[in-house]
Amino acid sequence: GMAGTGTAGTGTAGKGGMAGTGTAGSGTAGRGGMAGTGTAGTTGSGGSSCTTPPAASALVGWATVSGNTTGGGSATPQTVTTVAALNSAAGGSNAAVIYVNGVLPNNSIKVGSNKTIVGVCGAEIHGHVDMVGSSNVIVRNIKIVGYAVGNCALDPSYDSSVGCSSGNDAITVEQGNHIWFDHDDISDGTDGNLDITLAADFVTVSWTKFHYTPRTDNSGSDSTGASGHRFSSLVGGQDNSSGDVGKLNVTWHHNWWADNVVERQPRIRYGKNHIFNNLFTSSAANYCVRAGMDAQILVESNAFVGVKNPQQFNSTADQGTSYITATNNLYSGTSGTESTGGGGTPFTSPPYTYTADAASGVQSAVQAGAGPH
C-alpha cells in the first residue's frame, strides 16, 4: 500500500494490500482412444482330396429287382495301383470296396462277386474286364479302354485273319446278376464296349459314355465298310438260346452313345430292356436301338440327334417275335426308321420306380453329367 502520511513520528504505517487470489484452471485429462476390435478371418478350407470318390448316383432300374445291388457294401475301402493288386482284391466272393488309382496298362481283370470298384484321381483300366459269373457288383467313376487302343493285336484273343472283332470286349458280363455300371467311360473294345450275354440278369447301366477313337489298326471292317469293329453294346449273344429266356433284363438310363459308334446302342435279344433318357449323337452309326429275337424294348424320353435309324428290327423274322414301344422321344435331324410294334409282347410297365425327364433336356444333362467325375 501507499506509505502513511502525518506528522513525523506519529503516523501509522500503512497496511499492505491483500494478496490476489484466483482459482486454478481445472479440467479432465483427455483419454486415449479405444483399441480397434474385429473378428479374425477364418482359415480357408482346402479342396477335397481326389482319393475320395464322388458319391454314387441313386440306383434305379432292373438292378433293384429281386434283391438289390449293394456291391461291397460297407467294407473298408482299399486302394490299388497295379493290375496284380486289382486282380487280387477283385477276385473271389468276399465283400470288398476297391479304389483304383492310376492308369493300369493293357491286361485282363477278373472280377468276382460282392465287389464295388471305384475310380479315383482319374483312374483308367486298359484291356479287358471279365465279369463272367459275377453277381452283386458295382463299377463306377472309372474309364475303361479296350485293348484296341493303338493296335488290336495287343489283345491276346486277336485273330489277324478275322480282324478286331475276334478279340475281347472292354467289359464282358455273362451269367451273373445284379450288376450296376454308373458314371463310367467305356471305349475301344476290340469286339464291343459292354456286352451282356449268356443269361446275365438284373443289370442297370447309368450315366456312362460309350465311344470309339478313329482306328486304322484293323484288317477287317464293320458293316459300313469303315475300318474297325465299333459295335458298342450287345444284349444276348445268339438266337435260339433257351437259357436266355426270361433273362437279360437291363435298364439303360442317362447314357451317351457318342463318337464313332457304328452299331449296337444297344442291340437286344430276349430281355426286357428299358432305355430312357439316353443321348445318341454318333453320326457314324447305321442304327441306334435294334430289336432281335424275342426282345421286349421300351424306348422312352431319349434324345436322338443327327443319327440314322433310331429304332429298328433286326429282321422281318425277329419283328415277328419282338416288340418295340417308343414314347416321348426327341428326334432331331434324324433319318431312317423309327420302328414300333411287332409280333411279340409289349413291355410298357417296368417293375420299379423311376422318373423319366423330358427329352428336351436330355442332351444338355447327359453331356454334362455322363462319365467319371
C-alpha positions as a Markdown table, in Angstrom:
| # | Residue | x | y | z |
|---|---|---|---|---|
| 1 | Gly | 0.0 | 0.0 | 0.0 |
| 2 | Met | 1.0 | 3.7 | 0.0 |
| 3 | Ala | 3.1 | 4.9 | 2.9 |
| 4 | Gly | 1.0 | 6.7 | 5.5 |
| 5 | Thr | 1.4 | 10.5 | 5.9 |
| 6 | Gly | 1.3 | 12.6 | 9.0 |
| 7 | Thr | 3.3 | 14.2 | 11.5 |
| 8 | Ala | 6.6 | 12.6 | 11.7 |
| 9 | Gly | 6.9 | 10.2 | 14.4 |
| 10 | Thr | 3.2 | 9.9 | 15.0 |
| 11 | Gly | 1.7 | 8.5 | 11.8 |
| 12 | Thr | 0.5 | 5.0 | 11.5 |
| 13 | Ala | 2.3 | 2.8 | 9.0 |
| 14 | Gly | 0.1 | 1.8 | 6.0 |
| 15 | Lys | -1.1 | -1.7 | 5.7 |
| 16 | Gly | -0.1 | -3.9 | 2.8 |
| 17 | Gly | -2.7 | -4.8 | 0.2 |
| 18 | Met | -4.5 | -8.2 | 0.2 |
| 19 | Ala | -2.7 | -10.8 | -1.8 |
| 20 | Gly | -4.6 | -11.5 | -5.1 |
| 21 | Thr | -6.5 | -14.8 | -5.2 |
| 22 | Gly | -7.8 | -17.0 | -8.0 |
| 23 | Thr | -9.0 | -20.4 | -8.8 |
| 24 | Ala | -6.6 | -22.6 | -10.7 |
| 25 | Gly | -8.0 | -23.8 | -14.0 |
| 26 | Ser | -9.4 | -27.3 | -13.9 |
| 27 | Gly | -10.3 | -29.9 | -16.5 |
| 28 | Thr | -10.5 | -33.6 | -17.2 |
| 29 | Ala | -7.4 | -35.1 | -18.8 |
| 30 | Gly | -8.2 | -36.4 | -22.3 |
| 31 | Arg | -8.5 | -40.2 | -22.7 |
| 32 | Gly | -6.8 | -42.3 | -25.3 |
| 33 | Gly | -9.0 | -43.7 | -28.0 |
| 34 | Met | -10.3 | -47.3 | -27.6 |
| 35 | Ala | -8.3 | -50.0 | -29.3 |
| 36 | Gly | -10.0 | -51.2 | -32.6 |
| 37 | Thr | -11.7 | -54.6 | -32.4 |
| 38 | Gly | -12.7 | -57.2 | -35.1 |
| 39 | Thr | -13.1 | -60.9 | -35.8 |
| 40 | Ala | -10.1 | -62.6 | -37.3 |
| 41 | Gly | -10.8 | -64.2 | -40.7 |
| 42 | Thr | -11.3 | -68.0 | -40.7 |
| 43 | Thr | -8.8 | -70.2 | -42.4 |
| 44 | Gly | -9.9 | -71.3 | -45.9 |
| 45 | Ser | -10.6 | -75.0 | -46.3 |
| 46 | Gly | -8.7 | -76.8 | -49.0 |
| 47 | Gly | -10.3 | -78.7 | -51.8 |
| 48 | Ser | -11.4 | -82.3 | -51.3 |
| 49 | Ser | -8.8 | -85.0 | -52.0 |
| 50 | Cys | -9.1 | -86.9 | -55.3 |
| 51 | Thr | -8.6 | -90.1 | -53.3 |
| 52 | Thr | -12.1 | -89.7 | -52.0 |
| 53 | Pro | -14.6 | -90.6 | -54.9 |
| 54 | Pro | -17.8 | -88.6 | -55.5 |
| 55 | Ala | -21.0 | -90.0 | -54.1 |
| 56 | Ala | -22.8 | -92.6 | -56.2 |
| 57 | Ser | -26.0 | -91.8 | -58.1 |
| 58 | Ala | -29.3 | -93.2 | -56.9 |
| 59 | Leu | -29.7 | -96.8 | -58.1 |
| 60 | Val | -32.7 | -97.1 | -60.4 |
| 61 | Gly | -33.9 | -99.9 | -62.7 |
| 62 | Trp | -33.6 | -103.7 | -63.0 |
| 63 | Ala | -30.6 | -103.9 | -60.6 |
| 64 | Thr | -33.1 | -103.2 | -57.8 |
| 65 | Val | -35.4 | -106.0 | -58.7 |
| 66 | Ser | -35.5 | -109.4 | -57.0 |
| 67 | Gly | -32.9 | -108.3 | -54.4 |
| 68 | Asn | -30.7 | -105.3 | -54.6 |
| 69 | Thr | -27.2 | -104.4 | -55.9 |
| 70 | Thr | -25.0 | -103.4 | -53.0 |
| 71 | Gly | -21.6 | -104.4 | -54.2 |
| 72 | Gly | -19.0 | -104.5 | -51.4 |
| 73 | Gly | -21.4 | -102.6 | -49.0 |
| 74 | Ser | -19.7 | -101.1 | -46.0 |
| 75 | Ala | -16.4 | -102.9 | -46.4 |
| 76 | Thr | -13.4 | -100.7 | -45.6 |
| 77 | Pro | -12.1 | -99.3 | -48.9 |
| 78 | Gln | -8.7 | -100.4 | -50.1 |
| 79 | Thr | -6.7 | -98.6 | -52.8 |
| 80 | Val | -4.9 | -100.4 | -55.6 |
| 81 | Thr | -2.5 | -99.0 | -58.1 |
| 82 | Thr | -1.4 | -102.1 | -60.1 |
| 83 | Val | -3.1 | -104.8 | -62.2 |
| 84 | Ala | -1.9 | -107.5 | -59.8 |
| 85 | Ala | -3.3 | -105.7 | -56.8 |
| 86 | Leu | -6.6 | -105.2 | -58.5 |
| 87 | Asn | -6.9 | -108.8 | -59.6 |
| 88 | Ser | -6.1 | -109.9 | -56.0 |
| 89 | Ala | -8.7 | -107.6 | -54.5 |
| 90 | Ala | -11.4 | -108.1 | -57.0 |
| 91 | Gly | -11.3 | -111.9 | -57.1 |
| 92 | Gly | -13.5 | -114.3 | -55.1 |
| 93 | Ser | -16.8 | -113.6 | -53.3 |
| 94 | Asn | -15.8 | -111.8 | -50.2 |
| 95 | Ala | -17.2 | -108.3 | -49.9 |
| 96 | Ala | -14.7 | -105.6 | -50.9 |
| 97 | Val | -14.7 | -101.9 | -51.8 |
| 98 | Ile | -11.8 | -101.2 | -54.1 |
| 99 | Tyr | -10.5 | -97.8 | -55.1 |
| 100 | Val | -8.5 | -97.9 | -58.4 |
| 101 | Asn | -5.8 | -95.1 | -58.6 |
| 102 | Gly | -3.7 | -94.6 | -61.7 |
| 103 | Val | -3.6 | -95.8 | -65.2 |
| 104 | Leu | -3.5 | -99.6 | -65.4 |
| 105 | Pro | -1.8 | -100.9 | -68.6 |
| 106 | Asn | -3.3 | -103.4 | -71.1 |
| 107 | Asn | -4.2 | -106.6 | -69.2 |
| 108 | Ser | -7.2 | -108.7 | -68.2 |
| 109 | Ile | -9.0 | -108.1 | -64.9 |
| 110 | Lys | -11.2 | -110.8 | -63.4 |
| 111 | Val | -14.0 | -109.6 | -61.1 |
| 112 | Gly | -15.7 | -111.9 | -58.7 |
| 113 | Ser | -18.9 | -111.2 | -56.7 |
| 114 | Asn | -19.9 | -108.7 | -53.9 |
| 115 | Lys | -17.5 | -106.0 | -55.1 |
| 116 | Thr | -17.6 | -102.2 | -55.5 |
| 117 | Ile | -14.9 | -101.0 | -57.9 |
| 118 | Val | -14.5 | -97.2 | -58.0 |
| 119 | Gly | -12.0 | -95.0 | -59.9 |
| 120 | Val | -10.3 | -92.1 | -58.1 |
| 121 | Cys | -7.9 | -89.4 | -59.3 |
| 122 | Gly | -8.7 | -90.1 | -63.0 |
| 123 | Ala | -8.2 | -93.8 | -62.9 |
| 124 | Glu | -8.2 | -95.9 | -66.1 |
| 125 | Ile | -8.2 | -99.7 | -66.7 |
| 126 | His | -6.9 | -100.7 | -70.1 |
| 127 | Gly | -7.5 | -104.1 | -71.6 |
| 128 | His | -10.4 | -106.4 | -70.7 |
| 129 | Val | -12.7 | -106.6 | -67.7 |
| 130 | Asp | -14.1 | -110.2 | -67.3 |
| 131 | Met | -17.4 | -110.3 | -65.4 |
| 132 | Val | -18.4 | -113.9 | -66.2 |
| 133 | Gly | -20.4 | -115.3 | -63.3 |
| 134 | Ser | -20.1 | -112.1 | -61.3 |
| 135 | Ser | -23.0 | -111.1 | -59.1 |
| 136 | Asn | -23.7 | -108.1 | -56.9 |
| 137 | Val | -21.1 | -105.9 | -58.4 |
| 138 | Ile | -20.9 | -102.1 | -58.8 |
| 139 | Val | -18.4 | -100.4 | -61.2 |
| 140 | Arg | -18.4 | -96.6 | -61.1 |
| 141 | Asn | -16.5 | -93.5 | -61.8 |
| 142 | Ile | -13.8 | -95.1 | -63.9 |
| 143 | Lys | -12.5 | -95.1 | -67.5 |
| 144 | Ile | -12.2 | -98.5 | -69.2 |
| 145 | Val | -10.4 | -98.7 | -72.5 |
| 146 | Gly | -10.4 | -101.9 | -74.6 |
| 147 | Tyr | -7.2 | -103.5 | -76.0 |
| 148 | Ala | -7.8 | -101.9 | -79.3 |
| 149 | Val | -6.2 | -98.6 | -78.5 |
| 150 | Gly | -3.3 | -98.3 | -80.9 |
| 151 | Asn | -3.2 | -101.9 | -82.0 |
| 152 | Cys | -5.9 | -104.6 | -81.8 |
| 153 | Ala | -3.1 | -107.2 | -81.8 |
| 154 | Leu | -2.4 | -106.2 | -78.1 |
| 155 | Asp | -5.5 | -108.3 | -77.3 |
| 156 | Pro | -4.4 | -111.9 | -76.6 |
| 157 | Ser | -7.6 | -113.1 | -78.3 |
| 158 | Tyr | -7.0 | -111.2 | -81.5 |
| 159 | Asp | -7.0 | -113.2 | -84.7 |
| 160 | Ser | -5.4 | -111.3 | -87.6 |
| 161 | Ser | -7.3 | -113.3 | -90.2 |
| 162 | Val | -10.6 | -112.1 | -88.7 |
| 163 | Gly | -9.7 | -108.6 | -87.6 |
| 164 | Cys | -10.6 | -106.7 | -84.4 |
| 165 | Ser | -13.9 | -108.3 | -83.9 |
| 166 | Ser | -12.1 | -111.5 | -82.9 |
| 167 | Gly | -10.9 | -110.0 | -79.7 |
| 168 | Asn | -12.4 | -109.2 | -76.3 |
| 169 | Asp | -15.0 | -106.7 | -75.2 |
| 170 | Ala | -13.8 | -103.9 | -73.0 |
| 171 | Ile | -16.3 | -105.4 | -70.5 |
| 172 | Thr | -18.0 | -108.8 | -70.8 |
| 173 | Val | -20.9 | -109.6 | -68.5 |
| 174 | Glu | -22.2 | -113.2 | -68.6 |
| 175 | Gln | -24.3 | -115.5 | -66.3 |
| 176 | Gly | -24.2 | -113.2 | -63.2 |
| 177 | Asn | -26.9 | -110.9 | -61.9 |
| 178 | His | -27.4 | -107.7 | -60.0 |
| 179 | Ile | -24.7 | -105.5 | -61.6 |
| 180 | Trp | -24.6 | -101.7 | -61.8 |
| 181 | Phe | -22.3 | -99.6 | -64.0 |
| 182 | Asp | -22.5 | -95.9 | -63.1 |
| 183 | His | -20.6 | -92.8 | -64.3 |
| 184 | Asp | -18.1 | -94.8 | -66.4 |
| 185 | Asp | -16.4 | -94.0 | -69.7 |
| 186 | Ile | -16.1 | -97.2 | -71.8 |
| 187 | Ser | -14.4 | -97.1 | -75.2 |
| 188 | Asp | -12.5 | -99.0 | -77.9 |
| 189 | Gly | -13.5 | -102.6 | -77.0 |
| 190 | Thr | -11.9 | -104.9 | -79.5 |
| 191 | Asp | -15.3 | -106.6 | -80.1 |
| 192 | Gly | -17.8 | -104.5 | -78.1 |
| 193 | Asn | -17.6 | -101.9 | -75.3 |
| 194 | Leu | -20.0 | -103.6 | -72.9 |
| 195 | Asp | -21.7 | -106.9 | -73.8 |
| 196 | Ile | -24.3 | -108.5 | -71.6 |
| 197 | Thr | -24.9 | -112.1 | -72.6 |
| 198 | Leu | -25.5 | -115.7 | -71.6 |
| 199 | Ala | -28.4 | -115.3 | -69.1 |
| 200 | Ala | -27.0 | -112.3 | -67.2 |
| 201 | Asp | -29.8 | -110.5 | -65.5 |
| 202 | Phe | -30.9 | -107.6 | -63.4 |
| 203 | Val | -28.4 | -105.0 | -64.8 |
| 204 | Thr | -28.5 | -101.2 | -64.7 |
| 205 | Val | -26.2 | -99.0 | -66.8 |
| 206 | Ser | -26.4 | -95.3 | -65.9 |
| 207 | Trp | -24.6 | -92.0 | -66.7 |
| 208 | Thr | -22.0 | -93.8 | -68.8 |
| 209 | Lys | -20.4 | -92.7 | -72.1 |
| 210 | Phe | -19.6 | -95.1 | -74.9 |
| 211 | His | -17.4 | -94.2 | -77.8 |
| 212 | Tyr | -14.5 | -95.2 | -80.1 |
| 213 | Thr | -11.4 | -93.5 | -81.3 |
| 214 | Pro | -10.8 | -93.4 | -85.1 |
| 215 | Arg | -8.9 | -96.5 | -85.7 |
| 216 | Thr | -6.9 | -97.8 | -88.6 |
| 217 | Asp | -5.5 | -100.9 | -86.8 |
| 218 | Asn | -7.9 | -103.5 | -88.1 |
| 219 | Ser | -7.7 | -105.6 | -91.2 |
| 220 | Gly | -11.4 | -106.3 | -91.2 |
| 221 | Ser | -14.3 | -103.9 | -91.5 |
| 222 | Asp | -17.7 | -103.2 | -89.9 |
| 223 | Ser | -20.9 | -103.4 | -91.9 |
| 224 | Thr | -20.5 | -99.9 | -93.2 |
| 225 | Gly | -17.1 | -100.7 | -94.7 |
| 226 | Ala | -15.3 | -98.4 | -92.3 |
| 227 | Ser | -12.2 | -99.6 | -90.6 |
| 228 | Gly | -12.7 | -101.1 | -87.2 |
| 229 | His | -15.4 | -103.0 | -85.4 |
| 230 | Arg | -17.1 | -100.3 | -83.4 |
| 231 | Phe | -20.2 | -102.3 | -82.1 |
| 232 | Ser | -20.8 | -100.9 | -78.7 |
| 233 | Ser | -23.4 | -102.8 | -76.6 |
| 234 | Leu | -24.8 | -106.2 | -77.3 |
| 235 | Val | -27.5 | -107.9 | -75.1 |
| 236 | Gly | -28.0 | -111.5 | -75.8 |
| 237 | Gly | -25.3 | -113.3 | -77.8 |
| 238 | Gln | -27.2 | -115.7 | -80.1 |
| 239 | Asp | -30.6 | -116.7 | -81.4 |
| 240 | Asn | -32.4 | -119.8 | -80.2 |
| 241 | Ser | -30.8 | -119.7 | -76.8 |
| 242 | Ser | -33.2 | -121.3 | -74.3 |
| 243 | Gly | -31.1 | -120.3 | -71.3 |
| 244 | Asp | -31.7 | -116.6 | -72.1 |
| 245 | Val | -35.5 | -116.8 | -72.0 |
| 246 | Gly | -36.7 | -114.6 | -69.1 |
| 247 | Lys | -33.2 | -113.2 | -68.5 |
| 248 | Leu | -31.2 | -110.3 | -69.9 |
| 249 | Asn | -33.3 | -107.6 | -68.2 |
| 250 | Val | -31.4 | -104.4 | -68.4 |
| 251 | Thr | -32.1 | -100.7 | -67.7 |
| 252 | Trp | -30.2 | -98.1 | -69.6 |
| 253 | His | -30.6 | -94.5 | -68.5 |
| 254 | His | -28.7 | -91.2 | -68.9 |
| 255 | Asn | -26.0 | -92.9 | -71.1 |
| 256 | Trp | -24.4 | -91.3 | -74.1 |
| 257 | Trp | -23.5 | -93.2 | -77.3 |
| 258 | Ala | -21.0 | -90.8 | -78.8 |
| 259 | Asp | -18.2 | -90.6 | -81.3 |
| 260 | Asn | -17.6 | -93.3 | -83.9 |
| 261 | Val | -20.1 | -95.9 | -82.5 |
| 262 | Val | -21.4 | -97.8 | -85.6 |
| 263 | Glu | -23.9 | -100.3 | -84.1 |
| 264 | Arg | -25.5 | -101.8 | -81.0 |
| 265 | Gln | -26.7 | -98.9 | -78.9 |
| 266 | Pro | -27.9 | -101.5 | -77.7 |
| 267 | Arg | -28.8 | -104.5 | -79.9 |
| 268 | Ile | -31.1 | -106.8 | -77.9 |
| 269 | Arg | -32.3 | -110.4 | -77.8 |
| 270 | Tyr | -34.7 | -111.8 | -75.3 |
| 271 | Gly | -34.6 | -109.3 | -72.5 |
| 272 | Lys | -37.0 | -106.7 | -71.2 |
| 273 | Asn | -34.8 | -103.6 | -71.8 |
| 274 | His | -35.8 | -100.2 | -70.6 |
| 275 | Ile | -34.0 | -97.4 | -72.5 |
| 276 | Phe | -34.8 | -94.0 | -71.1 |
| 277 | Asn | -33.2 | -90.5 | -71.0 |
| 278 | Asn | -30.2 | -91.6 | -73.1 |
| 279 | Leu | -28.4 | -89.5 | -75.8 |
| 280 | Phe | -27.4 | -90.7 | -79.2 |
| 281 | Thr | -25.2 | -88.5 | -81.3 |
| 282 | Ser | -22.9 | -90.8 | -83.4 |
| 283 | Ser | -23.2 | -89.7 | -87.0 |
| 284 | Ala | -21.2 | -92.8 | -87.9 |
| 285 | Ala | -23.9 | -95.1 | -86.7 |
| 286 | Asn | -26.0 | -97.1 | -89.1 |
| 287 | Tyr | -28.6 | -97.7 | -86.4 |
| 288 | Cys | -29.1 | -97.0 | -82.7 |
| 289 | Val | -31.6 | -99.4 | -80.9 |
| 290 | Arg | -32.2 | -102.7 | -82.6 |
| 291 | Ala | -34.6 | -105.5 | -81.6 |
| 292 | Gly | -33.6 | -109.1 | -82.2 |
| 293 | Met | -35.3 | -112.3 | -81.4 |
| 294 | Asp | -37.9 | -112.1 | -78.6 |
| 295 | Ala | -36.7 | -108.7 | -77.4 |
| 296 | Gln | -39.1 | -106.5 | -75.4 |
| 297 | Ile | -38.0 | -102.9 | -75.5 |
| 298 | Leu | -39.3 | -99.7 | -74.0 |
| 299 | Val | -37.7 | -96.6 | -75.6 |
| 300 | Glu | -38.7 | -93.6 | -73.5 |
| 301 | Ser | -37.8 | -89.9 | -73.4 |
| 302 | Asn | -34.5 | -90.3 | -75.2 |
| 303 | Ala | -32.7 | -87.7 | -77.5 |
| 304 | Phe | -31.7 | -88.9 | -80.9 |
| 305 | Val | -29.6 | -86.2 | -82.5 |
| 306 | Gly | -28.3 | -86.3 | -86.1 |
| 307 | Val | -28.4 | -90.1 | -86.3 |
| 308 | Lys | -29.8 | -92.7 | -88.6 |
| 309 | Asn | -32.4 | -95.4 | -87.8 |
| 310 | Pro | -33.2 | -94.6 | -84.1 |
| 311 | Gln | -35.2 | -97.8 | -83.7 |
| 312 | Gln | -35.4 | -100.8 | -85.9 |
| 313 | Phe | -35.9 | -104.5 | -86.1 |
| 314 | Asn | -33.1 | -106.9 | -86.9 |
| 315 | Ser | -35.1 | -108.7 | -89.5 |
| 316 | Thr | -38.7 | -109.5 | -90.5 |
| 317 | Ala | -38.5 | -112.8 | -88.7 |
| 318 | Asp | -37.3 | -111.1 | -85.5 |
| 319 | Gln | -40.0 | -108.5 | -85.8 |
| 320 | Gly | -42.5 | -111.3 | -85.5 |
| 321 | Thr | -41.2 | -112.3 | -82.0 |
| 322 | Ser | -40.2 | -108.9 | -80.6 |
| 323 | Tyr | -41.9 | -105.7 | -79.7 |
| 324 | Ile | -40.7 | -102.0 | -79.5 |
| 325 | Thr | -42.6 | -99.4 | -77.6 |
| 326 | Ala | -41.5 | -95.8 | -78.1 |
| 327 | Thr | -42.8 | -92.9 | -76.2 |
| 328 | Asn | -41.9 | -89.2 | -75.7 |
| 329 | Asn | -38.6 | -89.3 | -77.6 |
| 330 | Leu | -36.9 | -86.4 | -79.3 |
| 331 | Tyr | -35.8 | -86.9 | -82.9 |
| 332 | Ser | -33.7 | -84.1 | -84.1 |
| 333 | Gly | -32.1 | -84.2 | -87.6 |
| 334 | Thr | -32.6 | -88.0 | -87.8 |
| 335 | Ser | -33.3 | -90.2 | -90.8 |
| 336 | Gly | -34.4 | -93.7 | -91.4 |
| 337 | Thr | -36.7 | -95.9 | -89.3 |
| 338 | Glu | -38.4 | -95.2 | -86.0 |
| 339 | Ser | -39.9 | -98.7 | -85.8 |
| 340 | Thr | -42.5 | -99.6 | -83.2 |
| 341 | Gly | -44.8 | -102.5 | -82.6 |
| 342 | Gly | -44.0 | -106.1 | -83.6 |
| 343 | Gly | -45.4 | -109.6 | -83.1 |
| 344 | Gly | -44.1 | -110.1 | -79.6 |
| 345 | Thr | -45.3 | -109.0 | -76.2 |
| 346 | Pro | -45.1 | -105.3 | -75.3 |
| 347 | Phe | -43.1 | -104.1 | -72.3 |
| 348 | Thr | -44.6 | -100.9 | -71.0 |
| 349 | Ser | -44.6 | -101.1 | -67.2 |
| 350 | Pro | -41.1 | -101.6 | -65.6 |
| 351 | Pro | -41.4 | -103.3 | -62.1 |
| 352 | Tyr | -39.5 | -100.5 | -60.3 |
| 353 | Thr | -40.0 | -96.8 | -59.5 |
| 354 | Tyr | -38.3 | -94.2 | -61.8 |
| 355 | Thr | -38.8 | -90.7 | -63.2 |
| 356 | Ala | -38.2 | -90.0 | -66.8 |
| 357 | Asp | -37.0 | -86.4 | -67.5 |
| 358 | Ala | -38.4 | -84.6 | -70.5 |
| 359 | Ala | -36.5 | -85.5 | -73.7 |
| 360 | Ser | -35.9 | -81.8 | -74.5 |
| 361 | Gly | -33.4 | -81.5 | -71.6 |
| 362 | Val | -31.6 | -84.8 | -72.1 |
| 363 | Gln | -28.8 | -83.7 | -74.4 |
| 364 | Ser | -27.5 | -81.0 | -72.0 |
| 365 | Ala | -27.9 | -83.1 | -68.9 |
| 366 | Val | -26.2 | -86.1 | -70.3 |
| 367 | Gln | -23.3 | -84.3 | -72.0 |
| 368 | Ala | -22.6 | -82.5 | -68.7 |
| 369 | Gly | -23.2 | -85.5 | -66.4 |
| 370 | Ala | -22.2 | -88.7 | -68.1 |
| 371 | Gly | -18.8 | -90.3 | -67.4 |
| 372 | Pro | -16.4 | -90.2 | -64.4 |
| 373 | His | -16.3 | -87.1 | -62.1 |
